[in-house]
Amino acid sequence: MSDINITVEDREGNVAELVAPTDMGLSLMEFLKASEYDVLATCGGMALCATCCVDVLEGEDKLNDMSDDEYAMLDTLPDLLPNSRLACQIQLSPAMEGLKVRLHAMDY
């Protein structure tokens, strides 16, 4: 099976169940942008801007480990949560079935 179900909550609290392909090499950021979510992704997925930050509500244990670059970028956010991740650094995979994320509130 190459599709997974992901639940996304936008910054207004609207929740949507989405089906994401895992066989296209997409990051969560690319999928969110393709699904027309308000994700700036100013740096284009290089872990340099944190404008694609999400808070992982369920499924954090299914994600790849955080890289040093991702951790360093997240560490610059004033409102960082323990479950915050950069969506550009999360490669979609079948193991992420049932992932639930909320777009991180941004003050930009």
N, C-alpha and C positions, 0 to 999 in steps of 0.2 A: 504494500500500500504506500502510495507516495504523497498522500494528503493527510494533514493533521487538522484538528479543530483547535482554534485559539480564541479565547475570549478577550476582547479589548474594551477598556473603559476610557472614554475620552476625558478631556479636562472639565467638561460640563457634567460629567457623571453618567453620560449615555453609555450603555453597555451593548455590545454587538458580538454575536458568535460568527466567526469567520472560518473559512476553510482555506488553508495555506498549503501550497505545493512544497514538497521537500526535495524534489528531484531537479530543481533548477538552480541550485547553489545560491539562493537568495538569503540575505540577512533579514532579520526581523525589521530593521529600518526600511529596507527596500520594499518589503511586503506592506508595511504600514503606509508608505508613500503611495504605492500602487493602489492601495485601498482608500486613498484620498483622505488620510488623516493628516492633521496639521503638524507635520514633522519637518522642521527646517532642514536638518542635515546639512548645515552650512559647509562642513569640511568634506562632504561627499563620502563619509564612511571611514575616515582615517583615525577616529578616536581623538580628534583635536578640538572639538567644539562643545560637546555634551548637549547639543540641541535635539538629540534623538533619545534623551534619557527616558527610561520607563521604570516603573516600580513593579516588581514581580510579585503578584498576589498569590499565585499558586504555581508550583512546578519549578521553583528555584533549584531544587536538587537535580533537575533534568538538564540544566544548562551546562555549557562548557565552562571551565574555570576562567576566572577573570585574569586578563593579562596585566602586566605591570603598567602598560600604557593606558589601559582602561581604568585601572585603579587610580593612577595619577590624575587623569582627567576628572573622574568623579570626585576626587578629593578636593577639587577646586570649587565645587558647588556649595553654596551656603546652606542649602536645605536638603542635603544628602540624607537618604534613608538607608538603613541597613540592607534593604532589598532592592536598591537602585542599581540599574545596569544600563549600559549604552546599547541601544537596539542594533547599532551598526556592527557590534562585536558578537552578536548572537546569530550564528548560522542555523537556519531552520533544519531540523532533522526529525525523523520519525519518533525518536525518543521523547520529543517535546509535546506529544499528544496531550491535550487538556491544559496547556499553558494558559495562564491568566495574567494579563498585564494591564497597568493603568499608565496613561501618558503622564509623565512627571510635570507638575505645574512649573511653568517657566515665567520668569520676570524679565523678558527681553522685548 
